[in-house]
Amino acid sequence: MTGFLLSGDEDERGDTLQRTLIGAAAMAAAAGVALYFGRKRSETAGEPLLSDAPASTLRGSRKPDPALIGRTVTINRNAQELYDFWRKFENLSQFMDNVRAVETLDNSRSRWTIAAPAGTEIEFVSRITEDQPGRVIAWESEEGATIRNAGRVEFIDAAPGRGTMVRATITYDPPAGTVGRAIAKVLQREPNVQARRDLRRFKQLMETGEVTSSASPSGRRSEEPTKQYL
Amino acid sequence: MRALTWHGRHDVRVDTVPDPEIVHPRDVIIKITSTAICGSDLHLFDGYIPTMRAGDILGHENMGEVVEVGAKSPLKKGQRVVIPFTVSCGSCYFCGKQQFSACDNSNPATTSDMSETLYGYPMGGALGYAHLTGGYAGGQAEYLRVPYSDVGPVVIPDGMPDDQVLFLSDILPTGWMAAENAEIEPGDTVAVWGCGPVGLFAIQSAFLMGAHRVIAIDHFPRRLELAKGLGAEILHFREVNVREALFEMTGGIGPDACIDCVGMEAHGLGIDNILDTVKAHTFLGTDRPAAFRQAILSCRKGGRVSVPGVYGGMMDKFPIGAFMEKGLTMKTGQTHVQKYTAELLRMIEEGKIDTTFLVSHHASLEDGPDMYRHWHDHQDTYTKIILKPGLEKGAVQTQQEKIHEPA
């Protein structure tokens, strides 16, 4: 097919079979290459890392924990302002979709109410493990939480005049293991999807003062014009 | 209210739907007085744009009267406003750089996943243009919710008729930005593929920016005639070999800048376009870029290629060799409408830009579905359609008695 644009009228039907065979051979070769590099990667798993990237972007077996989720968003506000908003955990339900409420218990502990599948709610108590004003907040669930989880949010200055990079890192033990994760995925509550969308809403709220909504009328009878459906 | 809704490929209807409501304090609701059908609405009509849902309200070239105002909107009831099709927050990094169509906040958190997957980063929001760009209802309806009303709407001075200013919503700034992206220098010859509304405004803009010659390419006689009326030389691509003609007409140099105002559904006779059509219909490819390829191959060495035409997915046979070896520059993108509206409104007021010569039909909203069929099937005579919810069903007014007179 290559070159037909320039050569125009070359007869293409004659070599269809030949091209199919070439295609099949190319795919077999590609599969072999993938297998080779796949093996090679697992052999080099223990070697020191060269990349200056967050751990959540590491590939395959180099990732320290398969349940590690990381996402960074740049927000056109200064780090202290963003930290202050986040540190007041009551605010989190304004942009975290599945967080119903957070209640501060004391300087380091807070009670979280989370929406769970099938209209249920779960509660756990979270404890701050690291707190650097304007820079880092880290937390983890206390013993006995239904979903054991730990999170860390860093506020990193972007280039001058470009605001702050907010990097959230979350590790979690999904409810009921793999099955629970599958259920969560169906309900679009899979944690990395959730983290991505929550951080987008955080950015919208901090930059524009509102969580963006395209709520509008449609010809779909089941929908109301004031709600976001997708 | 009544609204024109999309139900599938070549199936649009006028339905009764709920009225829009204020959702955020910066919103306003407008009562639509004029709403045009855009060439890019045909991509929705033809089913070329993914993420449409049955029941979506179309329409992104809108204007009307403010009838309801959110607590934090600077607008006032009764003001006449033109609404940019791009939804832009005004406070993110991109809006700060006047790259309004790249707004980082206007696509809701849930719908922006799709474009992040397709394009690497989430797209900004747009009115009436599928869920890829946010799923906002369009304005081919009696009323429209306008988010971020402190950023987009252009307040229209009294005495300027709708037809004169409506196209500030999309096609006029789109044609203008297409010419700006072509980086025209005095003495330049500019070739424009497609004499639809965007092509016609690109031709006008290119002359205003100092182009010496504009050569316009299409296959609809009426549209070529409109281009000629603007002072362009014209090529009917079924009559002539376009690349040869451009070579000869420019003395073997080639056009200094090429503007593709056609986009993903090019007509054309080339074997490449026939194959692209087959691929698009069998889901092996998404775009039919015949005009785009021709623009790259026709452009002079070191020239500029500007692409306002809409593309959505993957292209086969991108002539990367011609692009690299000739050292071309390409600029493209959805229009940063808010960047241009004030300047263009002033130019309309001063009589420097003619915005009404291309309008061929006014019709009621109720006649919208018929108008979509005409817009699709009779592109020669239907050169621009404006829907007016205020008109009675059946009240179709054929215009175009007004012909552009070169200044």
Contacts between the chains, C-beta under 8 A, distances in Angstrom:
chain1	res1	chain2	res2	distance
A	4	B	271	6.3
A	4	B	272	7.1
A	4	B	317	7.9
A	5	B	270	7.7
A	5	B	271	7.9
A	5	B	272	5.3
A	5	B	293	6.7
A	5	B	317	5.6
A	5	B	319	7.0
A	8	B	271	6.7
A	9	B	271	7.6
A	74	B	93	7.2
A	76	B	91	6.7
A	76	B	92	6.0
A	76	B	93	5.6
A	76	B	96	7.3
A	97	B	109	8.0
A	162	B	93	6.4
A	163	B	93	7.2
A	193	B	113	7.3
A	196	B	109	7.9
A	196	B	113	7.2
A	197	B	109	4.1
A	197	B	110	6.1
A	197	B	113	7.5
A	198	B	109	7.6
A	200	B	109	4.0
A	200	B	112	6.4
A	200	B	122	7.6
A	201	B	109	4.8
A	203	B	92	8.0
A	203	B	104	7.1
A	203	B	105	6.7
A	204	B	89	7.7
A	204	B	105	4.7
A	204	B	109	7.2
A	207	B	89	6.6
A	207	B	91	4.9
A	207	B	92	5.4
A	207	B	104	7.7
A	207	B	105	5.8
A	208	B	89	4.6
A	208	B	90	7.7
A	208	B	91	5.4
A	208	B	92	7.8
A	208	B	105	5.4
A	208	B	148	7.6
A	209	B	26	7.9
A	210	B	24	4.6
A	210	B	25	7.4
A	210	B	26	6.8
A	211	B	109	7.6
A	212	B	89	7.6
A	212	B	105	5.6
A	212	B	106	6.1
A	212	B	107	7.2
A	212	B	108	4.9
A	212	B	109	7.1
A	212	B	125	7.5
A	212	B	134	7.9
A	212	B	147	7.6
A	213	B	23	5.2
A	213	B	24	6.7
A	213	B	108	6.1
A	213	B	147	7.7
A	214	B	108	5.2
A	214	B	111	6.9
A	214	B	125	6.7
A	214	B	134	4.5
A	214	B	135	4.7
A	214	B	136	4.5
A	214	B	137	7.9
A	214	B	147	7.8
A	215	B	23	4.8
A	215	B	145	7.7
A	216	B	20	5.5
A	216	B	57	7.3
A	216	B	135	7.9
A	216	B	136	5.8
A	216	B	137	3.4
A	216	B	145	5.2
A	217	B	1	7.4
A	217	B	3	6.8
A	217	B	17	4.6
A	217	B	18	4.7
A	217	B	19	6.7
A	217	B	20	5.3
A	217	B	57	6.6
A	217	B	137	5.5
A	217	B	141	7.6
A	218	B	5	7.1
A	218	B	17	6.4
A	218	B	53	7.6
A	218	B	55	4.4
A	218	B	56	6.0
A	218	B	57	6.2
A	218	B	137	6.4
A	219	B	3	7.1
A	219	B	5	3.9
A	219	B	7	7.6
A	219	B	13	7.7
A	219	B	15	4.4
A	219	B	17	5.4
A	219	B	54	7.3
A	219	B	55	3.4
A	219	B	56	7.6
A	219	B	57	7.2
A	220	B	53	7.2
A	220	B	54	7.3
A	220	B	55	3.9
A	223	B	55	7.8
A	224	B	18	7.0
A	225	B	18	4.8
A	225	B	19	7.0
A	225	B	20	5.4
A	225	B	21	5.4
A	225	B	137	8.0
A	225	B	145	7.6
A	226	B	21	5.2
A	226	B	23	5.7
A	228	B	108	5.9
A	228	B	110	6.9
A	229	B	135	7.8
A	230	B	53	7.8
A	230	B	108	8.0
A	230	B	110	5.6
A	230	B	111	5.5
A	230	B	131	5.6
A	230	B	135	5.6
